[in-house]
Amino acid sequence: MRRFSRRLLRPGLRGALRRTTPISNHWGYDRGQPIDRYYIERFLGQHRSDIRGDVLEAKENLYVERYGSAVSRCDVLDIDRDNVEATINADLAEPGSLPSECFDCIVLTQTLQYVGDVPVAVQNLREALRPKGVLLVTVPGANRAIEDPRRPSLWSFTEAGCVHLFGREFAEANLDIQSHGNVLAAIAFLTGLAREELRAEELDVHDVRFPVIVSVRAVRR
């Protein structure tokens, strides 16, 4: 058997593999760009032409402002009534909680893991889209369990699970679902390393077995 050499690992990765606690408790924000954001932002950048017309984004309009094209109006969705940026207060787990056929695009990043009834949430999102409207979703694969009782993380997702979940509402022909990341990126993300601590050729290998995130583009026909 070939002996594994420590020299194959750069200092940040070497430290990540010999710890029982994260290097960063802030997802790597204190070291650079979190690894999941690298994949999320690339996905949204690839679909910026979909972010147009009347748009809904969760929690804040950060990504609509950054990637939107020809946006007429942006509403902000949050269950938290203390969010002063929110224009729609709603619980996605409650049937009919969103206005019907109001949006040309919905941007929902890293949100469904906090929703108790995800199938109901997906149904609500579909019904809130106008015909030919586009839903852009990202969900976590590799993830930490958030223990905040006000907002615990409930789920992680796989590509196959998202095909099943979104296919029931949109039909598979209207879906583009992809895994992003690999085992190295997932380990680095979980331990709190930043995107800058991996090479592009390491980040850009995608292995469906080890998603950092899963992206979903769904069109209401």
LINZI-V582245 format. One record per residue. N is the residue number from 1. SS is DSSP state (@ for helix, = for strand, . for the rest). PSI is psi as a letter, one per 20 degrees, with the letter a starting at -180 (NA if undefined). NEAR is the number of other C-alpha atoms within 12 Angstrom. Layout:
n/ss/psi/near
N/SS/PSI/NEAR
N/SS/PSI/NEAR
This chain:
n/ss/psi/near
1/./p/3
2/./p/4
3/./p/7
4/./p/8
5/./p/9
6/@/h/14
7/@/i/11
8/@/i/11
9/./p/18
10/./r/17
11/@/g/15
12/@/g/29
13/@/h/31
14/@/g/21
15/@/h/21
16/@/h/27
17/@/i/22
18/./k/16
19/./q/17
20/./j/11
21/./q/14
22/./q/23
23/./h/27
24/./p/24
25/./j/19
26/./k/21
27/./j/29
28/./j/27
29/./h/21
30/./i/16
31/./i/21
32/./b/21
33/./p/23
34/=/q/32
35/@/h/44
36/@/h/42
37/@/h/34
38/@/g/28
39/@/g/38
40/@/g/34
41/@/h/29
42/@/g/22
43/@/g/32
44/@/h/34
45/@/h/22
46/@/h/17
47/./k/30
48/@/h/29
49/@/i/21
50/@/h/31
51/./n/37
52/./r/30
53/=/c/27
54/=/o/29
55/=/q/42
56/=/p/47
57/=/q/39
58/=/p/37
59/./g/30
60/./r/26
61/./k/28
62/@/g/21
63/@/h/33
64/@/g/38
65/@/h/25
66/@/h/19
67/@/i/26
68/./q/31
69/./p/24
70/./l/20
71/=/p/26
72/=/g/18
73/=/q/24
74/=/o/34
75/=/q/32
76/=/p/33
77/=/p/34
78/=/q/29
79/./h/27
80/./o/21
81/./i/16
82/./i/13
83/./o/17
84/./i/15
85/./i/21
86/./p/22
87/./i/25
88/=/o/26
89/=/o/25
90/./q/26
91/./o/27
92/./h/35
93/./i/24
94/./p/21
95/./p/22
96/./k/20
97/./i/24
98/./q/33
99/./q/22
100/./p/18
101/./l/24
102/./i/26
103/=/q/37
104/=/h/39
105/=/q/46
106/=/p/51
107/=/o/51
108/=/n/40
109/=/p/36
110/./l/34
111/./h/34
112/@/i/37
113/@/i/34
114/@/i/30
115/./p/27
116/./g/20
117/./n/20
118/@/g/30
119/@/h/26
120/@/g/25
121/@/g/31
122/@/h/39
123/@/g/29
124/@/g/31
125/@/g/48
126/@/g/43
127/@/h/33
128/@/i/33
129/=/q/34
130/=/r/25
131/=/p/20
132/=/j/24
133/=/q/33
134/=/p/40
135/=/p/46
136/=/o/48
137/=/q/42
138/=/q/41
139/=/q/42
140/=/q/43
141/./e/40
142/./p/36
143/./q/31
144/./q/26
145/./o/18
146/./p/18
147/./j/11
148/./o/11
149/./h/10
150/./h/12
151/./m/17
152/./q/17
153/./p/23
154/./h/25
155/./q/25
156/./r/29
157/./q/38
158/./r/32
159/@/g/33
160/@/h/22
161/@/h/26
162/@/h/37
163/@/g/27
164/@/g/21
165/@/g/27
166/@/h/37
167/@/h/27
168/@/h/20
169/@/h/29
170/@/i/33
171/./p/21
172/@/h/22
173/@/i/17
174/@/j/23
175/=/q/28
176/=/o/28
177/=/p/35
178/=/q/35
179/=/q/37
180/=/p/41
181/./a/40
182/./a/30
183/@/h/25
184/@/g/34
185/@/h/42
186/@/g/40
187/@/g/37
188/@/g/41
189/@/g/47
190/@/h/36
191/@/i/33
192/./j/38
193/./q/37
194/=/r/34
195/@/h/34
196/@/i/25
197/@/i/28
198/./q/31
199/./q/17
200/@/g/16
201/@/i/14
202/@/h/22
203/@/h/32
204/./j/23
205/./p/23
206/./p/25
207/./o/24
208/./h/25
209/./h/23
210/./m/30
211/./p/40
212/./g/44
213/=/r/45
214/=/p/43
215/=/q/45
216/=/p/44
217/=/o/39
218/=/p/42
219/=/p/34
220/./o/32
221/./NA/19
